[in-house]
Amino acid sequence: MSYDEHELLMISSLQHYMYCPRQFALIHLEGYWKDNFFTALGKQLHERVDLPGNRRDKNRRVEYALPLSSKKHGIYGVADAVEFSAKSVAPVEYKKGAAQALQSDSVQLCAQVFCLEEMLGLHIPKAWLFYFETRSRIEINIDENLRNSCEKTIRKCRELIFHGKTPLCEYSTACRTCSLLEYCMPPKKTRSYAADFLELLQ
C-alpha cells in the first residue's frame, strides 16, 4: 500500500500516541498545543540540530535536520541527524532527558529508519539515541520486535484519526509532565498537580 502526501502521519506523533493516546488526539485531532517547561527545554536543546547543514570528518558525514518520508508506511518528519559512512547509514535522535532508551523513543527512531530505508533502498540494522542530560549515546537494534511495534503504533494512530474520537481522560503519572494538563483536566487525585511538578524539578 502507498499513501498520498495528505495522508502521511508526522513521525513525532507516534511518540505522542505512546505517551498518551488522548494527548495524541488533542494535538492531531483537535489541534491543541501548549508548551511547558519540559517542551521548551527540549526545543532549546534541539537548537543545534534543528538547522539544516552537515559536518564532515575523515570517516563520516553527518547531515542535520534531514527531511524524511515513507509512502509505504505513510509517515514523514525530520531526522535530528543522520550519519553516513562508507559502511553504514544511521539516524541519531536527540532527547533532553537521561539515558533511558524508552520504547517511545525507540519507536520514533525506527520510523526514521523506515523512511531512510525506503529513500535510500538499503537495510539499516541499528540507529542511535543521544540523551543530553547524561551526554549518553545508546545504540538501538532495529530488530523485528521494534519494527513490529513501530508498525503497530502507526496503525493505532491511523485508527484513532479515522474514528475521529478523542479518548476520555484518565490520570496517570504521565500527566505530571504533560503540557496539555490544564486543557485535558484528568480527574484530580489527592495530591496536587503542582506538588507533582515541583517534585520533578528537584
Backbone torsions as a table, in degrees:
resi	resn	phi	psi	omega
1	MET	NA	141.5	178.3
2	SER	-125.0	131.9	-178.1
3	TYR	-96.9	145.2	174.3
4	ASP	-77.4	165.1	-175.5
5	GLU	-58.5	-39.8	-177.8
6	HIS	-72.1	-8.1	179.6
7	GLU	-99.3	-2.4	-174.9
8	LEU	-73.2	142.3	175.3
9	LEU	-95.5	144.6	173.4
10	MET	-71.2	136.0	178.4
11	ILE	-59.0	-38.9	179.9
12	SER	-61.8	-25.4	-179.3
13	SER	-67.5	-23.8	178.4
14	LEU	-64.1	-40.1	178.6
15	GLN	-69.7	-35.6	175.1
16	HIS	-58.7	-43.5	-178.9
17	TYR	-64.6	-43.6	-177.9
18	MET	-69.8	-29.9	175.4
19	TYR	-67.2	-45.4	-179.8
20	CYS	-172.6	118.1	179.4
21	PRO	-56.6	-33.5	178.5
22	ARG	-67.6	-41.3	176.6
23	GLN	-59.2	-43.8	177.5
24	PHE	-55.5	-47.1	-177.5
25	ALA	-67.5	-39.9	179.1
26	LEU	-61.4	-37.9	-178.6
27	ILE	-79.1	-49.5	-167.6
28	HIS	-98.0	-12.5	172.7
29	LEU	-104.3	-45.4	-175.2
30	GLU	-95.3	-11.1	176.8
31	GLY	71.2	28.5	-178.8
32	TYR	-101.5	134.0	176.5
33	TRP	-149.5	143.5	176.0
34	LYS	-151.7	133.5	177.0
35	ASP	-79.4	153.0	167.6
36	ASN	-133.4	-170.0	-177.5
37	PHE	-55.0	-43.2	-173.9
38	PHE	-72.2	-42.0	179.0
39	THR	-69.9	-36.3	178.4
40	ALA	-65.9	-39.7	177.8
41	LEU	-63.7	-41.6	178.1
42	GLY	-60.1	-42.1	178.9
43	LYS	-64.1	-41.1	-179.2
44	GLN	-63.5	-43.1	-178.2
45	LEU	-69.8	-22.6	-179.2
46	HIS	-86.1	-4.2	-173.1
47	GLU	-55.3	-38.1	-177.0
48	ARG	-64.7	-38.9	-174.5
49	VAL	-98.4	-2.6	-179.0
50	ASP	-82.2	-12.2	179.8
51	LEU	-95.5	128.7	178.9
52	PRO	-58.2	145.0	179.1
53	GLY	161.7	-174.8	179.4
54	ASN	-149.6	163.1	177.6
55	ARG	-138.3	139.0	-177.6
56	ARG	-125.6	145.4	166.7
57	ASP	-135.2	-165.7	-173.3
58	LYS	-62.6	-34.6	-170.6
59	ASN	-111.8	-9.8	-175.1
60	ARG	-155.1	164.9	172.9
61	ARG	-125.0	133.5	178.9
62	VAL	-114.5	122.3	176.4
63	GLU	-102.1	128.4	-179.7
64	TYR	-101.6	148.3	177.8
65	ALA	51.5	53.1	-176.9
66	LEU	-88.1	120.0	179.0
67	PRO	-64.3	139.9	-178.3
68	LEU	-131.3	152.8	172.2
69	SER	-161.6	152.6	175.0
70	SER	-141.4	114.3	176.5
71	LYS	-75.2	-27.3	178.4
72	LYS	-63.7	-45.9	-178.1
73	HIS	-94.9	-11.1	177.5
74	GLY	71.0	43.6	-178.0
75	ILE	-135.2	158.2	175.4
76	TYR	-153.6	162.3	178.1
77	GLY	173.2	-157.9	179.7
78	VAL	-134.5	128.1	175.8
79	ALA	-81.0	132.9	175.9
80	ASP	-54.7	-48.4	178.4
81	ALA	-154.8	148.2	174.0
82	VAL	-131.2	125.9	-178.6
83	GLU	-97.5	127.0	178.1
84	PHE	-113.8	129.3	173.0
85	SER	-134.7	179.1	-179.0
86	ALA	-64.8	-25.2	-174.4
87	LYS	-110.7	-13.7	-173.6
88	SER	-156.0	163.0	171.0
89	VAL	-131.4	134.0	-178.9
90	ALA	-152.6	129.9	174.6
91	PRO	-77.0	153.2	175.6
92	VAL	-125.8	120.8	179.4
93	GLU	-103.9	128.8	-178.1
94	TYR	-97.0	132.8	179.9
95	LYS	-127.3	148.8	-173.5
96	LYS	-78.0	-25.0	-170.6
97	GLY	-84.9	-161.1	177.4
98	ALA	-83.3	166.6	-177.9
99	ALA	-69.2	108.1	-178.5
100	GLN	-129.3	-24.5	-175.5
101	ALA	51.7	54.5	179.4
102	LEU	-61.6	149.2	179.8
103	GLN	-59.2	-37.7	-179.6
104	SER	-66.1	-36.6	176.4
105	ASP	-65.1	-42.1	-178.9
106	SER	-66.8	-37.6	178.1
107	VAL	-65.4	-43.2	177.4
108	GLN	-60.4	-41.2	178.6
109	LEU	-65.3	-41.4	178.7
110	CYS	-62.0	-38.1	178.2
111	ALA	-62.2	-37.0	176.0
112	GLN	-64.9	-38.7	177.2
113	VAL	-62.4	-43.0	177.4
114	PHE	-53.6	-46.1	-178.0
115	CYS	-64.7	-47.9	-178.3
116	LEU	-63.1	-39.1	178.9
117	GLU	-62.0	-41.6	179.5
118	GLU	-71.0	-40.3	-177.2
119	MET	-70.7	-34.9	-173.9
120	LEU	-105.2	-10.1	179.4
121	GLY	66.7	43.1	179.4
122	LEU	-142.8	171.7	179.0
123	HIS	-104.2	131.1	-179.3
124	ILE	-115.0	109.6	-175.1
125	PRO	-85.0	-17.3	-178.4
126	LYS	-150.4	160.1	178.1
127	ALA	-150.3	-175.6	-171.6
128	TRP	-134.6	145.8	169.0
129	LEU	-115.2	130.4	177.8
130	PHE	-116.0	125.4	-178.5
131	TYR	-107.4	120.3	-175.1
132	PHE	-62.2	-42.3	-172.0
133	GLU	-59.5	-41.1	-178.4
134	THR	-106.4	0.9	-177.5
135	ARG	53.1	40.3	-176.3
136	SER	-107.8	139.9	179.1
137	ARG	-117.2	121.9	-174.4
138	ILE	-114.7	128.3	176.9
139	GLU	-79.9	130.9	179.5
140	ILE	-115.1	122.3	176.1
141	ASN	-78.6	124.7	179.6
142	ILE	-89.1	73.5	-175.6
143	ASP	-91.4	-177.7	-176.5
144	GLU	-63.9	-38.4	179.8
145	ASN	-61.6	-44.8	179.6
146	LEU	-68.0	-40.4	178.5
147	ARG	-62.0	-42.0	178.6
148	ASN	-64.9	-40.6	179.2
149	SER	-63.9	-39.7	178.9
150	CYS	-65.9	-45.5	179.2
151	GLU	-62.8	-38.7	178.3
152	LYS	-64.4	-41.2	179.1
153	THR	-65.2	-40.7	177.3
154	ILE	-60.3	-44.0	178.7
155	ARG	-61.4	-43.9	-178.3
156	LYS	-64.5	-38.6	177.1
157	CYS	-62.7	-43.4	-180.0
158	ARG	-65.1	-40.3	179.0
159	GLU	-62.2	-42.1	-179.5
160	LEU	-65.0	-42.6	178.2
161	ILE	-65.3	-40.4	-179.9
162	PHE	-61.4	-44.0	-179.0
163	HIS	-77.5	-23.1	174.0
164	GLY	63.7	29.5	-177.8
165	LYS	-121.5	122.5	179.1
166	THR	-74.1	127.0	178.4
167	PRO	-59.7	151.6	177.2
168	LEU	-66.8	154.1	-178.6
169	CYS	-83.2	143.7	177.7
170	GLU	-149.5	126.3	-175.0
171	TYR	-66.9	138.5	171.9
172	SER	-146.5	174.0	-179.9
173	THR	-63.5	-24.2	178.3
174	ALA	-63.6	-24.2	-178.7
175	CYS	-62.8	-26.2	-173.8
176	ARG	-62.0	-31.0	-178.0
177	THR	-112.7	9.6	-176.9
178	CYS	-79.5	129.9	-179.5
179	SER	-71.9	-13.9	-178.3
180	LEU	-99.4	13.0	-174.6
181	LEU	-55.3	-46.2	-176.6
182	GLU	-67.4	-30.5	178.7
183	TYR	-79.5	-39.5	-176.5
184	CYS	-72.7	-45.2	179.0
185	MET	52.6	64.7	174.5
186	PRO	-65.7	159.1	-178.8
187	PRO	-52.9	132.5	-176.7
188	LYS	-69.4	151.4	175.5
189	LYS	-114.3	-180.0	-174.8
190	THR	-60.4	-45.3	-179.7
191	ARG	-81.9	143.1	-176.4
192	SER	-77.0	154.1	175.4
193	TYR	-61.9	-36.1	-179.8
194	ALA	-61.2	-40.4	178.9
195	ALA	-64.2	-39.9	176.9
196	ASP	-60.0	-45.9	-176.1
197	PHE	-63.6	-45.5	-179.5
198	LEU	-63.7	-36.5	178.4
199	GLU	-63.1	-39.7	-179.9
200	LEU	-66.5	-28.7	-178.2
201	LEU	-81.7	-13.4	-177.9
202	GLN	-76.5	NA	NA
